[in-house]
Structure formats: C-alpha cells, structure tokens
C-alpha cells in the first residue's frame, strides 16, 4: 500500500465527541432562548411580549423553516432573530447582530453541556505539537459562541468552529468539511476528522476526502432513543478507524507523521 501523506490538522465533532448533555437540558435551552428573545423584543407600544406570545412566534418561525425543508441548525441566528421579530409583530431593541449573539449563547452559562474530560489532554497536546484543532458541528449556535464557551468554561483553545447554521449546510454534506480545509489552509486529505456518528462524521468526511475515525467513547451517554441506529463498526469496512478514547488520536497521528507548523504559507 502506498504511503499516505501525514495529517496536518484535526477536526472534532462537537456533540458526544467533545461535549455531552442530558436529554432534559434541551427543554431548558429552549426556555433560555425564549427568555433571550424576550429581552430584545418589544411590542410597537414598547411593552414586553408575553411568554405565550413569544412561544407562538418561535413556533411560527419553526413552521416556516420546516416548510422550506430547514431547521435552526441550517439557518444563521441573525435570520432566526429577524424572523421571530416579524412573527411576533415586534421590534428589536438591539441590532440583529447583537440579538443573534444573545440567542446563540442562551443557556450555555446556566445549563452548560459537559466537556468530555478526554478533550483536555488531546487539544493541549496537539497545540503543543503545532497541529491546529477545529470543530465541525451541526448546531444552531454560532462558532464564536462555542469558541468563547471552550475558552471560558474549559480554558481550551480551538483554532475555529465551523457550524452548520453559519455555513448553511450540515454534515454529512462535504462542503462543510471543505470549508474547514479552506480556513485552515490545508488540503482536505490532510485533515483527520473524529466523530461519533458514522453517517454524519465518517461518511461526510470521506466524501470530502478527509481522513475519518469513529469515536465510541461517549456512546453510553446518548439520551435514551437518541441514536438507536448507531452500532459497532461493520466487519466489511476494514478501512474504518475506531477510537474508544480521544487520547488514541495522538499515537495515530504520530504513526502518520504529523508535521508541526501545519498551516500553509
């Protein structure tokens, strides 16, 4: 078999690779988003919207997105905020950009997801070796929100977070992986992507020409019924690399000869 070029960058999935959460937290996050909207929307007479009015406006926006084959993970929060104002017949008290920032961050301080303890060693070791680390994720929260979360909650530095809501297309579409390569200044084949979902992370990364490894270390943390189709790697895919601990990324990269100072000139 011909020798392969070394990986020069690592991308990590967010949910159930870098982070995890309990199923009940999703309800809290929805309430937190509604409160954030309530803080930036006013009726034309200047009064606050009632909780039922806010909930109804958010549901109307969700219905409009579904009618277009979309959900919030594919739509920039600035669009969501603007459409919620229209649906509520209300006016914004801040700029659309500031409103999107607040809604994007809603709930992360009061109901934070759990950082995978395995992440600390890996991100810091890769940083020390000059290998950039990004996250590629399907999420309704913006990349700068996640960068600040990792910095403030875990003292971890990601080089970038590429989100489906800002890019407009989610995994497994290869474009979001191409976008990561463009931002890093490397070829897709020089990125190793690690994630927990075969159909999203492995198939998507491969379609883009990236390396791919299936991470199984947080499968036990899935909320009940979340991904019942997830199962061990099939025996008919000898090329599939699997990790049960994120620390396995480091020796795997070293076998492939990662080069320090990996950004293209």
C-alpha positions as CSV (number, residue, x, y, z in Angstrom):
1,X,0.0,0.0,0.0
2,X,1.3,3.4,-0.9
3,X,2.4,5.7,1.9
4,X,-0.2,8.3,2.8
5,X,0.6,12.0,3.5
6,X,0.6,12.9,7.1
7,X,-2.3,14.7,8.7
8,X,-1.7,18.3,9.4
9,X,-4.9,19.2,11.3
10,X,-7.6,17.6,13.4
11,X,-11.3,18.3,13.3
12,X,-13.6,17.1,16.1
13,X,-17.3,16.6,16.2
14,X,-19.0,18.6,18.9
15,X,-21.9,16.5,20.3
16,X,-20.9,13.3,22.0
17,X,-17.3,13.7,21.0
18,X,-16.2,16.9,22.5
19,X,-19.3,17.6,24.6
20,X,-22.3,15.7,26.0
21,X,-25.6,16.7,27.6
22,X,-28.6,15.2,29.4
23,X,-31.9,15.0,27.5
24,X,-33.7,17.3,29.9
25,X,-31.3,20.1,29.2
26,X,-32.8,20.6,25.7
27,X,-36.0,21.9,27.4
28,X,-34.0,24.3,29.5
29,X,-32.2,25.6,26.4
30,X,-35.4,26.2,24.6
31,X,-36.7,28.2,27.6
32,X,-33.4,30.1,27.7
33,X,-33.7,31.1,24.0
34,X,-37.2,32.3,24.6
35,X,-36.1,34.5,27.5
36,X,-33.2,35.8,25.4
37,X,-35.7,36.8,22.7
38,X,-38.0,38.3,25.3
39,X,-35.1,40.6,26.4
40,X,-34.6,42.0,22.9
41,X,-38.2,42.2,21.5
42,X,-40.8,44.8,22.4
43,X,-44.3,45.5,21.0
44,X,-44.7,48.6,19.0
45,X,-46.1,50.2,22.1
46,X,-42.8,49.4,24.0
47,X,-44.1,46.6,26.2
48,X,-42.6,43.2,26.7
49,X,-44.1,40.2,24.9
50,X,-45.9,37.6,27.0
51,X,-44.4,34.2,27.3
52,X,-47.3,32.6,25.2
53,X,-46.8,35.2,22.5
54,X,-43.0,34.5,22.4
55,X,-43.6,30.8,22.2
56,X,-46.2,31.2,19.5
57,X,-43.8,33.4,17.4
58,X,-41.0,30.9,17.8
59,X,-43.3,28.1,16.7
60,X,-44.4,30.1,13.6
61,X,-40.8,30.5,12.7
62,X,-40.1,26.8,13.1
63,X,-43.1,26.0,10.9
64,X,-41.8,28.3,8.2
65,X,-38.4,26.7,8.3
66,X,-39.9,23.2,8.1
67,X,-42.0,24.3,5.1
68,X,-38.6,25.1,3.4
69,X,-37.0,21.9,4.5
70,X,-34.9,23.6,7.1
71,X,-34.4,23.7,10.8
72,X,-32.5,26.1,13.0
73,X,-29.2,24.2,12.6
74,X,-29.2,25.3,9.0
75,X,-30.1,28.9,9.5
76,X,-28.0,31.8,10.7
77,X,-29.2,33.0,14.1
78,X,-29.5,36.5,12.6
79,X,-32.1,35.3,10.3
80,X,-33.9,33.5,13.1
81,X,-34.0,36.6,15.3
82,X,-35.2,38.8,12.5
83,X,-38.0,36.3,11.5
84,X,-39.0,35.9,15.2
85,X,-39.5,39.7,15.4
86,X,-41.7,39.6,12.3
87,X,-43.7,36.7,13.5
88,X,-44.3,38.4,16.8
89,X,-45.2,41.7,15.2
90,X,-42.5,43.2,17.4
91,X,-39.4,45.4,17.2
92,X,-35.8,44.7,18.1
93,X,-34.3,46.8,20.9
94,X,-30.8,45.9,19.8
95,X,-29.1,45.2,16.5
96,X,-29.8,41.9,14.7
97,X,-26.2,41.0,15.2
98,X,-26.4,41.6,19.0
99,X,-29.7,39.7,19.1
100,X,-28.2,36.8,17.3
101,X,-25.2,36.8,19.7
102,X,-27.5,36.7,22.8
103,X,-29.8,34.0,21.4
104,X,-26.8,31.9,20.2
105,X,-25.3,31.9,23.7
106,X,-28.6,31.5,25.6
107,X,-28.4,28.7,28.2
108,X,-24.7,27.9,27.9
109,X,-23.9,29.7,31.1
110,X,-26.8,28.5,33.2
111,X,-27.1,25.0,31.7
112,X,-23.7,24.2,30.2
113,X,-23.1,20.9,28.4
114,X,-20.4,18.6,29.9
115,X,-16.9,18.9,28.4
116,X,-15.5,15.4,27.6
117,X,-12.6,15.0,30.2
118,X,-10.6,13.3,27.4
119,X,-10.6,16.5,25.4
120,X,-8.2,18.5,27.6
121,X,-5.1,16.3,27.1
122,X,-5.7,16.0,23.3
123,X,-6.3,19.6,22.5
124,X,-3.4,20.8,24.6
125,X,-1.0,18.1,23.2
126,X,-2.0,19.0,19.7
127,X,-1.5,22.7,20.3
128,X,2.0,21.9,21.7
129,X,2.8,20.0,18.5
130,X,1.6,22.8,16.3
131,X,-1.3,20.8,14.9
132,X,-4.4,23.0,14.7
133,X,-7.7,21.7,16.0
134,X,-11.2,22.8,14.8
135,X,-14.7,21.6,15.5
136,X,-17.2,20.8,12.7
137,X,-20.7,20.6,14.0
138,X,-24.4,20.6,13.2
139,X,-25.7,23.2,15.6
140,X,-27.9,26.3,15.8
141,X,-25.3,28.1,17.9
142,X,-22.6,30.2,16.2
143,X,-18.9,29.4,16.0
144,X,-17.8,32.4,18.1
145,X,-20.3,31.2,20.8
146,X,-18.6,27.8,21.0
147,X,-15.1,29.3,20.9
148,X,-15.9,31.5,23.9
149,X,-17.6,28.6,25.7
150,X,-14.4,26.4,25.4
151,X,-12.2,29.3,26.4
152,X,-14.2,30.4,29.4
153,X,-15.5,27.1,30.7
154,X,-12.6,24.8,30.0
155,X,-9.6,27.0,29.2
156,X,-9.3,25.2,25.8
157,X,-8.4,26.9,22.6
158,X,-9.8,25.7,19.3
159,X,-8.5,27.3,16.2
160,X,-12.0,27.5,14.8
161,X,-15.5,26.1,15.0
162,X,-17.3,25.6,11.7
163,X,-21.1,25.5,12.3
164,X,-23.9,24.3,10.0
165,X,-26.1,27.3,10.9
166,X,-23.5,29.8,9.6
167,X,-22.3,27.7,6.7
168,X,-25.9,26.8,5.7
169,X,-25.3,23.1,5.1
170,X,-24.7,20.4,7.7
171,X,-22.7,17.2,7.9
172,X,-22.6,14.8,6.0
173,X,-22.5,17.2,3.1
174,X,-18.9,17.5,2.1
175,X,-19.0,21.3,1.7
176,X,-18.7,21.9,5.5
177,X,-15.5,19.9,5.5
178,X,-14.2,21.7,2.5
179,X,-14.9,24.9,4.4
180,X,-12.7,23.7,7.3
181,X,-9.9,22.9,5.0
182,X,-10.2,26.4,3.4
183,X,-10.0,28.1,6.8
184,X,-7.0,26.0,7.9
185,X,-5.2,26.4,4.6
186,X,-4.7,22.7,4.1
187,X,-5.9,20.0,1.7
188,X,-9.0,18.0,2.9
189,X,-6.8,14.9,2.8
190,X,-4.6,16.4,5.4
191,X,-7.4,16.7,8.0
192,X,-8.3,13.9,10.3
193,X,-12.0,14.2,11.4
194,X,-13.1,12.4,14.5
195,X,-16.8,12.0,15.4
196,X,-19.3,9.6,16.9
197,X,-21.8,9.3,14.1
198,X,-20.9,7.1,11.2
199,X,-23.5,8.5,8.8
200,X,-22.6,12.2,9.6
201,X,-18.9,12.2,10.6
202,X,-17.4,9.2,8.8
203,X,-19.4,9.3,5.5
204,X,-19.3,13.1,5.3
205,X,-15.5,13.3,6.0
206,X,-14.8,10.6,3.5
207,X,-16.9,12.2,0.8
208,X,-14.8,15.3,1.2
209,X,-11.6,13.4,1.0
210,X,-10.7,13.8,4.7
211,X,-9.4,11.1,7.0
212,X,-12.0,9.8,9.4
213,X,-12.2,8.0,12.7
214,X,-15.3,6.8,14.6
215,X,-15.3,7.8,18.3
216,X,-17.3,5.5,20.5
217,X,-16.2,6.8,23.9
218,X,-19.5,8.6,24.7
219,X,-22.0,6.3,23.0
220,X,-23.0,5.3,26.6
221,X,-24.0,8.9,27.2
222,X,-26.6,9.3,24.5
223,X,-30.0,10.4,25.8
224,X,-32.5,7.5,25.5
225,X,-33.6,6.8,22.0
226,X,-31.3,9.4,20.5
227,X,-29.4,7.3,18.0
228,X,-30.7,3.8,18.1
229,X,-29.1,3.0,14.7
230,X,-25.6,3.5,16.0
231,X,-23.7,0.3,16.3
232,X,-20.1,-1.0,16.2
233,X,-18.1,-0.8,13.1
234,X,-19.2,-3.4,10.5
235,X,-16.7,-6.1,9.7
236,X,-16.9,-5.3,6.0
237,X,-15.2,-2.0,6.4
238,X,-11.6,-2.7,7.2
239,X,-10.6,0.9,6.4
240,X,-12.7,2.3,9.3
241,X,-10.6,3.5,12.2
242,X,-12.3,3.5,15.6
243,X,-11.3,5.2,18.8
244,X,-12.7,4.4,22.3
245,X,-10.7,7.3,23.9
246,X,-9.8,10.6,22.4
247,X,-6.2,10.1,23.5
248,X,-5.9,7.5,20.8
249,X,-5.8,10.4,18.3
250,X,-2.2,11.2,19.4
251,X,-0.4,7.9,18.6
252,X,-2.5,7.6,15.4
253,X,-1.3,11.0,14.2
254,X,2.3,10.2,15.1
255,X,2.1,7.0,13.0
256,X,1.1,9.1,10.1
257,X,3.9,11.7,10.8
258,X,2.0,15.0,11.6
259,X,4.2,18.0,10.8
260,X,4.4,20.9,13.3
261,X,3.6,24.4,12.0
262,X,0.8,22.9,9.8
263,X,-0.7,26.0,8.3
264,X,0.1,26.6,4.7
265,X,2.3,29.6,4.0
